[in-house]
Amino acid sequence: MLRNLSLKSTRQFSGVRCQSTLPSLTNLNASWNTLSTEEKQAVYTGIVERQKLNWNELSLEEKRAAYFISFGSHGPRKALVEEGGNTKVFVGVVASLAATAALYFGIRSFAAPPPQTMSKEWQEASTEYMREQNSNPISGVSSEGYKDGTPSGFTQTGHLAHFNLKPEFNTYKHLIGQVILDKNQNIDTVVNKLDTIDNQFRVFPMELLAGAPNYIVTTKESDSVFTFDFSKVYWNSRLSTEHSRIINLFKPFQVVADVMAGVGPFAIPSGRNSTRFLANDLNPDSFHWLKHNIKQNKVDSFVRPSNLDGREFIKSAHKSLKSNPFPETTPILTQKQQKELKRSVTQFPTHPPQDYIDHYVMNLPATAIEFLDAFKPTYTEIQQQNKHNQQALSLTRPMVHVHCFSKAEDKQLATAEICERATNALDHPITPDIDDYNLHHVRSVAPNKEMYCLSFRIPQFV
């Protein structure tokens, strides 16, 4: 009877498939993979139609077929990796890597050897490209997080570049120096300031970062040429504006006494403007280069150098000028003025000798204000000698321009501090109310370090 029931169901299943030949449902799980796609589709469609009937009317083979089609290990339920598949994958990967390595080393065996360094031509081309792009190479040598960022500036004097690097850049200091050389064709030497200026000659300790140890520099300022040994004298290119301001206070044929003249930043340009100058400096190297620059700029008749202590110079300058005044002179003329004078019938006027001083300059900010103590005894004596001659007495009150530092950022506080120090040194009240008083802010040197120039006329002591 069971056989008859199976035959009946098979006939019913076959009727659904429109007379076409259908695969047998017997042991479908074993024969499934041997069926074609059309046969699988026919079986699937037939089973779906049969399941629309009462489940109890389905034969055992039909139920097994329906279960296999729904839950058998085929289609989405087929295992991704069959038995032994992992081994095949591993072997395939190893074979691929081996083939890749063989190809790589095969190509390398025919290639040229790797370069050991950058060629000169490539380096020059790269450097030129960076110059054209105005690239900032220094920003690439330091890590982020530095408080003040990367070192962005230096002072150039002739062929020498001067840095004030902070300690955190010490690791890269020589690299920074080399970068400056590569980026600037007119720089041959790069140095770094090691410490603050703490000696009487204003010379700071420094180290060579890159380039040749050639410290003899030549630079131009105020239409004058200066040559000196940067390692042995004081020079600050950032003070060029202050130099010009002071120079413009002097008139032709006036006499100016520079107590701390250095290599002549005030004296040489003033001499070219026909101002008579007594230029003094205690540093023997500054004195040497001062004399050199006087000759180099042809101002011998207007600038007299000396190598004395500042106080000694203040006390002796007036007497020296009295005994040896500047002779009657004509102004220094430009080439154009000389040609015009030759074509002119009239003679260029000369200026008579002068035996008194119109201005004193004291450009030593750290200690210059202390040297004011030399003026009172000196000018008390001079004024005493001329107290009965009002005209002569008026000539014994020169202007003094003294540079100094102040920790006060507020100018009102700085005024009070500087005036108090000047009063104590001169032993005479120095206030904003005295004759020709002026306090000029020169520049901010560092936090809590402002540079000023105090100008006033010597008081009448008698």
Buried (B, 14 or more C-beta within 10 A) or exposed (E): EEEEEBEEBBEBBBEBBEEEEBBEBEEBBEEBEEBEEEBBEBBBEBBEBBBEEEEEEBBEBBBBBBEBBEEBEEEEEEEEEEEEEEEEEEEEEEEEEEEEEEEEEEEEEEEEEEEEEEEEEEEEEEBEEBEEEEEEBBEEBBEEEEEEEBBEEBBBBBBBBBBBBEEBBEEBBBBBBBBBBBBBEEBBBBBBBEEEBEEBBBBBEBBBBBBEEBBBBEBEBBEBEBBBBBBBBBBBBEBBEBBBBBBEBBEBBBBBBBBBBBBBBBBBBBBBBBBBBBBBBBBEBBBBBBBBBBEBBEBEBBBBBBBBBBBBBBBBBBEBBEEEBBEEBBBBEEEEEEEEEEEEEEEEEEBEEBBBBBBBBBBBBBBBBBBBBBBBEBBBBBBEEBEEEEEBBEBBBBBBBBBBBBEBEEBEEBBBBBBEBBBBBBEBEBEEEBEEBEBBEBEEEEEEEBBBBBBBEBBBBE
